């Protein structure tokens, strides 16, 4: 079954509001095997909404619409749907009575404008709303199930759950969609796809079909695997086999198959080895320490962090030799190694990390352009240092620097 979600409200076409209802609805529909093929955000224009709704009716098995069920003139969802379906709106006094009672319980008189919320397209089933004044509506048109839901999440969510359980699940055929996300770092999107496509290209025709989407986000690549199966156990077996195949092709560049972030993976590795870490940061300004301490329980392994932005700070806070800075420059492998080792010794930590670079937009030279970042990881037994050339604006360079530092640390801990 294929679904379309339409969020109604001009406010969501501005920078100030975001449609989050569609994420919840997508998750619930996937759980019963309904595949969401299109999401729309529509403004408060009846003719435009009618056009979008009519187009969805041509192909969708399920149309879920949120918002536009309030009492004001710009709440036009009922009107648009009724016109397209040629189902006249009729006032249901029972709904008016429920809305009036809700106001009375709060010591208020119901405004007459709220009677609009009791206008129901002929043939629609009214869905009760114990958390608000706007009832939901259920309709069927040919093969298409149509559900109109209020916009506020606290009203929409329980209403939609009831619809899924009682009305949509029996129509969905029993199979559900199950997902697995592989997170990869240290490789480009084209490299990941070149290695993975010959594998996942064969999965759509197997007993439990799996579809794959590749997504590039800052500092990492994600492979989203979706299996359609009758049970969680059946899906897990197919997804486990798929993950194993991809692992053989992509190796240790896969850092997570269970939803964990890179900083969580690193934190778990530090904790399992009873290691502690201290970090010295220049161009990242404390972002590495921030990401490490974003993980609950990180006090078990994070000892300290020092932001030594200037050369003077590197000398005074870490004891970096002025001669080393003069000879190699602050952005250099010898200085990054010295930073990592100095903070490790200072903290008596198991691991030290040092980051120094040029985040931009100024400060680059032909020899060391903007985006040049040097990262060092030092333990009591091993030291690694690498020079990177990142692209993007200042914030992007800073994030990619911490991503690379966490990945270097992960690989060292994984030995």
Residue, then its C-alpha position, 0 to 999 in steps of 0.5 A: x500500500x502506498x500513502x501520501x501525507x499532506x500537512x495543511x497550514x501556511x505557517x509551515x511554509x515559513x521559517x518558523x514552523x516545521x511539520x513533525x507530524x509526518x515523521x510520526x505518521x510515517x513510522x506508524x504506517x511503516x509498522x503495518x507495511x504502508x509505504x509513504x511515497x509523498x509528503x506535502x506541505x500545503x498552504x491555507x488555500x482551498x483551490x490549491x489544497x483541492x488540486x493536491x488532494x485530487x492528485x493524491x487520490x489518483x494513486x494513493x491507497x492512504x491519504x493522511x491529512x493533518x491540520x486545517x480542522x480548526x474553527x477559523x476561516x483559514x481552516x480549510x481542510x474539510x472544505x477542500x476534501x468535501x468539494x473534491x469528493x462531492x460530499x456536502x458538509x453537514x452540521x452534526x449537532x452531537x459534535x457541537x454539544x461535545x465542544x460546548x461541554x468542553x468549554x463549559x468544563x473550563x468555565x467558558x462559553x463556546x464561541x459560535x465560530x466553533x460550530x464550523x468544527x462540527x461540519x462533516x462531509x456526508x458519509x464520513x465517520x467522526x473520530x473522537x478527540x478527547x484532547x481538543x475540540x477538532x474531531x478527526x474524520x475517516x472516509x473511503x473513496x474507491x480504494x483510498x482510505x482518507x483520514x483527516x487529523x488535527x494538527x497539534x501532536x497531542x491531539x493527532x497522535x492518539x487519534x491516529x494510533x486508534x485509526x491504524x489499529x482499528x481501520x488501516x492495519x486490516x487493509x494493509x495485508x499483514x506485512x510490515x516495513x523494518x529498517x536498519x541504518x548503517x553509518x559509515x565514515x572515512x569514505x566518500x559517497x561514490x566510493x561507498x556506493x561503488x562497493x555496496x551497489x553490486x551487493x544491494x542490487x540483488x536484494x529486491x528479488x529475494x524472499x524478504x525483499x530489501x530496498x536500499x537508500x544511500x544518504x550523504x550527511x556531513x562527515x558520514x554516509x548512511x545506508x538505509x535498509x528497508x525490509x518488508x516481512x511478515x514478522x520482526x524475526x523474519x526481517x531481522x534475519x534478512x537484515x542481519x545477513x544484509x549487514x554482514x554482506x555490506x560489512x565484508x565490502x566496507x570493512x571497519x568504515x562502518x561504525x554503527x549498525x544499531x543507531x549509535x552516534x560516533x561519539x557514543x561508539x567511541x565512548x562505549x569503547x573507552x568505557x569497555x577498556x576502562x580508558x580515560x581521555x583528555x583533549x587539546x583543541x585549537x580550531x575546533x574550540x572545544x567541539x570535540x569535548x562537547x561531543x564526547x560529553x554529550x553522551x550520558x555517563x561520559x564522566x566515566x571516561x572524559x577527564x578534561x579538555x583544553x582550548x588552546x587557541x593562540x600560540x601563547x595558550x599552547x605554550x602556557x597551558x600545555x607547555x608546547x615549546x616555542x621553538x617547535x611552534x616557530x619551526x613548524x607552525x601551529x598547524x603542523x603534525x609535530x605540534x598536533x602530536x605535542x598537544x595530544x601528548x601534553x594533555x594526556x600526560x597532564x591529565x594522566x589519561x589513557x588517551x590524548x587527542x590534539x586538533x589544530x587547523x585553519x577553520x576559515x574563512x581567513x588565515x589560509x596560505x598557499x601552503x596551508x589553505x583554509x580547511x587544513x586540519x591536523x589531528x593526533x591521537x596518542x596513547x601510552x603505546x601508540x601515536x597517530x597523526x594525520x593532516x586533512x583538507x576539509x571543504x566547506x564553511x567554518x562550522x562544517x570544517x570544525x564538525x568534520x575535524x571532530x568527526x575525523x578525530x573520533x574516527x581515528x580514536x575509534x580505529x585505534x581503540x578497535x585494535 
